Amino acid sequence: MRIEEDVKLDFKDVLIRPKRSTLASRKDVDITRDYQFKWSGRTYNGVPIIAANMDGVGTFDMAKSFLRSQSGMSVALHKHYPLEQLIEFFDENDPISAWYSIGMVKADQEKLNEFIKLRPSKIDKICLDVANGYSEHFLDFVKRTRDMVPDITIMAGNVVTGEMVEELILSGVDVVKVGIGPGSVCTTRKMTGVGYPQLSAIIECADAAHGLGGLICADGGCTVPGDIAKAFGAGADFIMLGGMLAGHDQAELDLVEENGEKFMTFYGMSSDTAMTKHKGGVAEYRASEGKTVKIPYRGDVSGTLQDILGGIRSACTYVGARRLKELPKRTTFIRVSQQINNVFGGG
């Protein structure tokens, strides 16, 4: 046993210090990014926000909405769509808006193999999604997948430490997903005691990834637009959102009315709800590491996206970053004491 005593920070622990700016308006800020992925060689241009591969968030309707916005934002489709529906979606829509998601179970791999066999040129991005990205089994899986699809962009995770980011990039990953336990409906930290404060994880993992020509996607923990600005300021290349995009028309979930108010269900993909829905229940060797909540119905996602993108632009104006790429160089974080947080009602 050992104890690390270095300070580790979450989004609630800091604010961004404003700086002199020559920007006259938020409209002068460019919040798109341009990337060339290390292994696939493909390029990306757009707003680097990804909807999480969760029921109610990573949906076909969300991907279509993002495509219509022409923003370059994308959706990691949840991995429970049947093959026929996936083929229909990719046949009818530009794949620029969607990541094809898989886990490590045999059925997921067989479905991907069959898709590539039937539609060899339709997928350009794959998300390899597991809760624990530290296993040798996962690394072997990543290497096999890279060998199978040498020209497809691979995003994989989740991890929270620099050495594992480096390991994944050297194994063929273009974008490493960073985050264990920060999600609003994730209970991994409570159930296992395992995790890492998300802001520090982003800072450390971004440094490791960029040193090898790789990228990271900050996955989880953002609850307001200011958190997204902090994540970009900390060095995140992409940001994956779950709860912030839940409860909209694009959820493809039932709307429930109680006492005159409308709600939608939102749940973690390791929750009792998700495992009962997709696997017939929680396996006897594991425990649920997610929760199920009811959230207010929020209408079309376009209004939420306007708030998110407007918040990012505004953050850039406060520090004088004309482009999103400049935000990390212009960001100075100020630590906020827990005592001050409590006095003013913070988290």
For each residue, the residues with C-beta under 8 A, 3 or more apart:
1:
2:
3:
4:
5:
6:
7:
8: 196 197 200
9: 13 14 197 199 200 333 335
10: 13 182 197 198 199 200 221
11: 14 198 199 221 222 223 226 227 230 231
12: 336 341 346 347
13: 9 10 197 199 335 336 338
14: 9 11 199 230 333 334 335 336
15: 333 334 336
16: 229 230 233 315 318 319 331 332 333 334
17: 319 332 333 334
18: 318 319
19: 318 319 320 330 332
20: 320
21: 317 318 319 320
22: 320
23: 26 28 29 316 317 320 322
24: 28
25: 28 317
26: 23 29 310 313 314 316 317
27: 313
28: 23 24 25 317 322
29: 23 26 312 313 316 317 321 322 323 324
30: 322 323 324
31: 47 309 312 313 316 323 324
32: 45 46 47 48 72 324
33: 44 45 46 47 48 237 324 325
34: 43 44 45
35: 43 44 45 48 215 237
36: 41 42 43 44
37: 40 41 42 43 44 153 174 175 215
38: 169 174 212 213 214 215
39: 146 150 153 154 172 173 174
40: 37 124 150 151 152 153 154 174
41: 36 37 151
42: 36 37 124 151 152 153
43: 34 35 36 37
44: 33 34 35 36 37 48 72 153
45: 32 33 34 35 72
46: 32 33 71 72 73 74
47: 31 32 33 71 72 73 309
48: 32 33 35 44 72 73 237 238 239 324
49: 73 74 228 238 239 240 241 308
50: 73 74 75 76 99 217 238 239 240 241
51: 57 58 62 63 66 73 74 75 76 240 241 242 245
52: 57 58 76 219 240 241 242 245
53: 57 58 76 77 78 79 99 101 127 129 269
54: 57 58 78 242 246 268 269
55: 58 59 78 80 253 267 269 274 277
56: 59 246 247 251 252 253 264 265 266 267
57: 51 52 53 54 62 75 78 241 242 245 246 251
58: 51 52 53 54 55 62 75 76 77 78 101
59: 55 56 62 63 75 77 78 250 251 252
60: 63 64 77 81 85 89 252
61: 64 65 249 250 251 252
62: 51 57 58 59 65 66 75 245 248 250 251 301
63: 51 59 60 66 67 74 75 77 89 93 97 98
64: 60 61 67 68 93 97 250
65: 61 62 68 69 250 300 301 302
66: 51 62 63 69 71 73 74 75 97
67: 63 64 70 93 94 96 97
68: 64 65
69: 65 66 73 302 305
70: 67
71: 46 47 66 305 309
72: 32 44 45 46 47 48 96
73: 46 47 48 49 50 51 66 69 97 305
74: 46 49 50 51 63 66 96 97 98 99 125
75: 50 51 57 58 59 62 63 66 97 98 99
76: 50 51 52 53 58 98 99 101 127 129 155 240
77: 53 58 59 60 63 81 86 89 98 99 100 101
78: 53 54 55 57 58 59 81 101 269
79: 53 101 102 103 108 129
80: 55 278
81: 60 77 78 85 86 89
82: 85 86
83: 86 87 111 114 115
84: 87 88
85: 60 81 82 88 89
86: 77 81 82 83 89 90 100 111 115
87: 83 84 90 91 115 118 119 122
88: 84 85 91 92
89: 60 63 77 81 85 86 92 93 98
90: 86 87 93 95 98 119 122 123
91: 87 88 119 122
92: 88 89
93: 63 64 67 89 90 97 98
94: 67 97
95: 90 98 122 123 124 125
96: 67 72 74 124
97: 63 64 66 67 73 74 75 93 94
98: 63 74 75 76 77 89 90 93 95 125
99: 50 53 74 75 76 77 125 126 127 155
100: 77 86 112 115 123 125 126 127
101: 53 58 76 77 78 79 126 127 129
102: 79 108 109 111 112 126 127 128 129
103: 79 108 128 129 130
104: 108 109 128 130 137 138 141
105: 108 109
106: 109 110
107: 110 111
108: 79 102 103 104 105 111 112
109: 102 104 105 106 112 113
110: 106 107 113 114
111: 83 86 102 107 108 114 115
112: 100 102 108 109 115 116 126
113: 109 110 116 117
114: 83 110 111 117 118
115: 83 86 87 100 111 112 118 119 122 123
116: 112 113 119 120 123 148 149
117: 113 114 120
118: 87 114 115
119: 87 90 91 115 116 122 123
120: 116 117
121:
122: 87 90 91 95 115 119
123: 90 95 100 115 116 119 126 149 152
124: 40 42 95 96 152 153
125: 74 95 98 99 100 152 153 154 155
126: 99 100 101 102 112 123 145 149 152 153 154 155
127: 53 76 99 100 101 102 155 156 177
128: 102 103 104 138 141 142 145 154 155 156 157 173
129: 53 76 79 101 102 103 156 157 158 177
130: 103 104 133 135 138 157 158
131: 158 180 188 270 289
132: 135 138 158 180
133: 130 138 156 157 158 159 164 168 177
134: 138 159 164
135: 130 132 138 139
136: 139 140
137: 104 140 141
138: 104 128 130 132 133 134 135 141 142 156
139: 135 136 142 143 167 168 171
140: 136 137 143 144
141: 104 128 137 138 144 145
142: 128 138 139 145 146 154 156 168 171 172 173
143: 139 140 146 147 171 172
144: 140 141 147 148
145: 126 128 141 142 148 149 154 172
146: 39 142 143 149 150 154 171 172 173
147: 143 144 150 172
148: 116 144 145
149: 116 123 126 145 146 152 154
150: 39 40 146 147
151: 40 41 42
152: 40 42 123 124 125 126 149
153: 37 39 40 42 44 124 125 126 174 175
154: 39 40 125 126 128 142 145 146 149 172 173 174 175
155: 76 99 125 126 127 128 173 174 175 176 177 217 238
156: 127 128 129 133 138 142 168 173 175 176 177
157: 128 129 130 133 168 176 177 178 179 217 219
158: 129 130 131 132 133 177 178 179 180 219
159: 133 134 164 165 168 176 177 178 180 205
160: 164 178 179 180 195 196 201 205
161: 164 165 196 201 204 205
162: 165 166 204 205 207 208
163: 166 167 208
164: 133 134 159 160 161 167 168
165: 159 161 162 168 169 176 178 205 208 209 214 216
166: 162 163 169 170 208 209 211 212
167: 139 163 164 170 171
168: 133 139 142 156 157 159 164 165 171 173 176
169: 38 165 166 172 173 174 176 209 212 213 214
170: 166 167 212
171: 139 142 143 146 167 168
172: 39 142 143 145 146 147 154 169
173: 39 128 142 146 154 155 156 168 169 176 214
174: 37 38 39 40 153 154 155 169 214 215
175: 37 153 154 155 156 214 215 216 217 237 238
176: 155 156 157 159 165 168 169 173 205 209 214 215 216 217
177: 127 129 133 155 156 157 158 159 216 217 219 240
178: 157 158 159 160 165 198 201 202 205 216 217 218 219 236
179: 157 158 160 182 183 198 201 218 219 220 221 240
180: 131 132 158 159 160 188 189 194 195 196 201
181: 186 187 188 189 194 195 196 220
182: 10 179 186 195 198 219 220 221
183: 179 186 219 220 221 242 243 268
184: 220 223 242 243 293
185: 242 243 266 267 268 271 290 291 292 293
186: 181 182 183 189 220 268 270 289 290
187: 181 190 191 268 288 289 290 291
188: 131 180 181 191 192 194 195 270 289
189: 180 181 186 192 193 194 195
190: 187
191: 187 188 287 288 289
192: 188 189 289
193: 189
194: 180 181 188 189
195: 160 180 181 182 188 189
196: 8 160 161 180 181 200 201
197: 8 9 10 13 200 201
198: 10 11 178 179 182 201 202 218 220 221 231
199: 9 10 11 13 14 202 203 230 231 234 333
200: 8 9 10 196 197 203 204
201: 160 161 178 179 180 196 197 198 204 205 218
202: 178 198 199 205 206 216 218 231 234 235 236
203: 199 200 206 207 234 235
204: 161 162 200 201 207 208
205: 159 160 161 162 165 176 178 201 202 208 209 216
206: 202 203 209 210 216 234 235 236 237
207: 162 203 204 210 211 235
208: 162 163 165 166 204 205 211 212
209: 165 166 169 176 205 206 212 214 215 216 237
210: 206 207 213 214 215 235
211: 166 207 208
212: 38 166 169 170 208 209
213: 38 169 210
214: 38 165 169 173 174 175 176 209 210
215: 35 37 38 174 175 176 209 210 237 238
216: 165 175 176 177 178 202 205 206 209 235 236 237 238
217: 50 155 157 175 176 177 178 236 237 238 239 240
218: 178 179 198 201 202 221 222 231 234 236 238 239 240
219: 52 157 158 177 178 179 182 183 240
220: 179 181 182 183 184 186 198 240 242
221: 10 11 179 182 183 198 218 227 231
222: 11 218 227 228 231 239 241 244
223: 11 184 227 243 244
224: 227 228 244 311
225: 228 229 307 308 310 311 312 315
226: 11 229 230 311 315
227: 11 221 222 223 224 230 231
228: 49 222 224 225 231 232 239 241 308 311 312
229: 16 225 226 232 233 311 312 315 316 327
230: 11 14 16 199 226 227 233 234 333
231: 11 198 199 202 218 221 222 227 228 234 236 239
232: 228 229 235 236 239 312 315 324 327 328
233: 16 229 230 315 319 327 328 330 331 333
234: 199 202 203 206 218 230 231 328 331 333
235: 202 203 206 207 210 216 232 328
236: 178 202 206 216 217 218 231 232 239
237: 33 35 48 175 206 209 215 216 217
238: 48 49 50 155 175 215 216 217 218
239: 48 49 50 217 218 222 228 231 232 236
240: 49 50 51 52 76 177 179 217 218 219 220
241: 49 50 51 52 57 222 228 244 245 308
242: 51 52 54 57 183 184 185 220 245 246
243: 183 184 185 223 246 266 295
244: 222 223 224 241 304 308
245: 51 52 57 62 241 242 248 301 304
246: 54 56 57 242 243 251 264 266 295
247: 56 251 263 264 266 295 296 297 298
248: 62 245 251 298 299 300 301 304
249: 61 299 300 301
250: 59 61 62 64 65 300 301
251: 56 57 59 61 62 246 247 248 264
252: 56 59 60 61
253: 55 56 264 265
254: 264 265
255: 262 263 264 297
256: 262 263 264 265 294
257: 260 261 262 263
258: 261 263
259:
260: 257
261: 257 258 296
262: 255 256 257 296 297
263: 247 255 256 257 258 294 295 296 297
264: 56 246 247 251 253 254 255 256 294 295 297
265: 56 253 254 256 273 292 293 294 295
266: 56 185 243 246 247 292 293 294 295
267: 55 56 185 271 273 274 290 291 292 293
268: 54 183 185 186 187 271 274 289 290 291 292
269: 53 54 55 78 274 290
270: 131 186 188 274 275 288 289 290
271: 185 267 268 274 275 288 289 290 291 292
272: 275 276 282 288 290 292
273: 265 267 276 277 290 292
274: 55 267 268 269 270 271 277 278 290
275: 270 271 272 278 279 280 281 282 283 288
276: 272 273 279 280 281 282
277: 55 273 274
278: 80 274 275
279: 275 276 283
280: 275 276
281: 275 276
282: 272 275 276 286 287 288
283: 275 279 286
284:
285:
286: 282 283
287: 191 282
288: 187 191 270 271 272 275 282 291
289: 131 186 187 188 191 192 268 270 271
290: 185 186 187 267 268 269 270 271 272 273 274
291: 185 187 267 268 271 288
292: 185 265 266 267 268 271 272 273
293: 184 185 265 266 267
294: 256 263 264 265 266
295: 243 246 247 263 264 265 266 298
296: 247 261 262 263
297: 247 255 262 263 264
298: 247 248 295 301 303 304
299: 248 249 303
300: 65 248 249 250 303
301: 62 65 245 248 249 250 298 304 305
302: 65 69 305 306
303: 298 299 300 306 307
304: 244 245 248 298 301 307 308
305: 69 71 73 301 302 308 309
306: 302 303 309 310
307: 225 303 304 310 311
308: 49 225 228 241 244 304 305 311 312
309: 31 47 71 305 306 312 313
310: 26 225 306 307 313 314
311: 224 225 226 228 229 307 308 314 315
312: 29 31 225 228 229 232 308 309 315 316 324
313: 26 27 29 31 309 310 316 317
314: 26 310 311 317 318
315: 16 225 226 229 232 233 311 312 318 319 327
316: 23 26 29 31 229 312 313 319 320 321 322 323 324 326 327 330
317: 21 23 25 26 28 29 313 314 320 321
318: 16 18 19 21 314 315
319: 16 17 18 19 21 233 315 316 327 330 331
320: 19 20 21 22 23 316 317 330
321: 29 316 317 324 326 327 329 330
322: 23 28 29 30 316 326
323: 29 30 31 316 326 327
324: 29 30 31 32 33 48 232 312 316 321 327
325: 33
326: 316 321 322 323 329 330
327: 229 232 233 315 316 319 321 323 324 330 331
328: 232 233 234 235 331
329: 321 326
330: 19 233 316 319 320 321 326 327
331: 16 233 234 319 327 328
332: 16 17 19
333: 9 14 15 16 17 199 230 233 234
334: 14 15 16 17
335: 9 13 14
336: 12 13 14 15 340 341 346
337: 340 341
338: 13 341 342
339: 342 343
340: 336 337 343 344 346
341: 12 336 337 338 344 346 347
342: 338 339 345 346
343: 339 340
344: 340 341
345: 342
346: 12 336 340 341 342
347: 12 341
